[in-house]
Amino acid sequence: QITFGSIFLGKVPVHEEVHRCAGQIYGFKGCIRDFQVNDKELFIIDEALEGRNVENCNVPICDYHPCHNGGTCTSDEENWYCECPKLYTGKLCQFATCDENPCGNGATCFPKSRRDVVCLCPYGRSGILCSDAINITQPSFSGTDVFGYTAFLAYSTIPNITFYYEFRLKFQLANHHSALQDNLIFFTGQKGQGLNGDDFLELGLRNGRVVYSYNLGSGTATIISKPLDLTLNIHVIHLGRNLQKGWLKVDDQKNKTVTSPGRLFGLNVFSQFYLGGYREYTPELLPKGPRFKNGFQGCIFDVQVRTSLNQGFKSPGTPEGHPNSGRSVGQCEDSPCSLIKCRNGGKCIETGSTVYCDCLTGWKGAFCTETVSVCEPEHDPPHLCQQGSTCVPLPNGYTCHCPLGTTGTYCEQG
């Protein structure tokens, strides 16, 4: 057993008597993130009695190796990005790229197959190629789509949110199953590098309850409501924070309060205000906290905020109420599929303003009007021509043209 009079992190002060075993003693150089003695976690900065030459630790995001599929991470003190190899795209090189991008107006192109694409429409656009303009007054969010993207709106950074804020909003759920499981309503925070001490403010749904969390840099405070009354068509949320103390009121439920741990009392966030989802929704890159896995499913409206008791509530954005950007957001109660007719048994799929036809086997194209050749990779069943041979369609079936040195019906013999 060792009894400490004091615990020193990094280096013992020079005025202490130190037994030098061999040579000079050097102080620790690097980052110490979490510090625990027995079962007690100590806040390294807040609970220190004194210190010297200690700075905030900013581990480069590239040290977390975020890039997928052979991407190369490059970073400086402020920014980072992944250099993607050919055939991959996305912030983390996690998506196969579109060879030819037919999507318009800044839409995100995603390959539905090797030949067909889906256009994930930006804010204010709809349609197969995102060429149709739509007016959005009450945004509708579709959660996380089958391609791994979330519908979202991004507003300019909310100013003067450091010490006090209040939010009011209403929402309507798209369904009472997946929409209640693990879904983000809004988020604002620091750069989103997944670090423990990052300041953030987050609201979402988990297991049928509203979850409100914030971190002022010295620990996360969380309030969880009672289960939502699913007989209500529209739900109302009022939440706020004054220094360390936060509160949450949901519908007619009793007001709940919480006090954040540690000694810090200022919320330092610089990101945009994200509603319904996140631009690159990779939960591991968000600050540690609830980390909701999916985007919101349903309609969110009448979002208002104020940062002082002496001012009125305003809609987020600059100018007021106007988002900077967004993706796959539709108008509440409008159906993009009402304007699209898929042919040959195809099913219209809509995720907010994004819409596409899911074709039956044997059909392809934006409206499922093109047949899939027996020689195409998408054909079911696939052709049997061996690798290196050429499949040639015939009126009844196909034949295989064999390369030099092979023979047989499917070029399977040497």
SULBELKA-V231081 format. One record per run of one state. SS is the DSSP state (hx for helix, st for strand, lp for the rest). FROM is the first residue (numbers start at 0). LEN is the number of residues. If there is no record, write none. Layout:
ss: (SS SS)
from: (FROM FROM)
len: (LEN LEN)
This chain:
ss: (lp st lp st lp hx lp st lp st lp st lp st lp st lp st lp st lp st lp st lp st lp st lp st lp st lp st lp hx lp st lp st lp st lp st lp st lp st lp st lp st lp hx lp st lp st lp st lp st lp st lp hx lp st lp st lp st lp st lp st lp st lp st lp st lp)
from: (0 34 37 39 42 60 64 71 75 79 83 87 89 94 96 107 111 116 120 121 122 124 127 131 133 138 142 143 144 149 150 151 155 163 173 177 180 181 189 199 206 208 215 219 224 234 242 244 250 255 259 272 275 282 285 293 295 296 306 313 314 324 327 329 331 335 339 346 351 353 358 362 364 369 371 389 394 396 401 406 407 412 413)
len: (34 3 2 3 18 4 7 4 4 4 4 2 5 2 11 4 5 4 1 1 2 3 4 2 5 4 1 1 5 1 1 4 8 10 4 3 1 8 10 7 2 7 4 5 10 8 2 6 5 4 13 3 7 3 8 2 1 10 7 1 10 3 2 2 4 4 7 5 2 5 4 2 5 2 18 5 2 5 5 1 5 1 1)
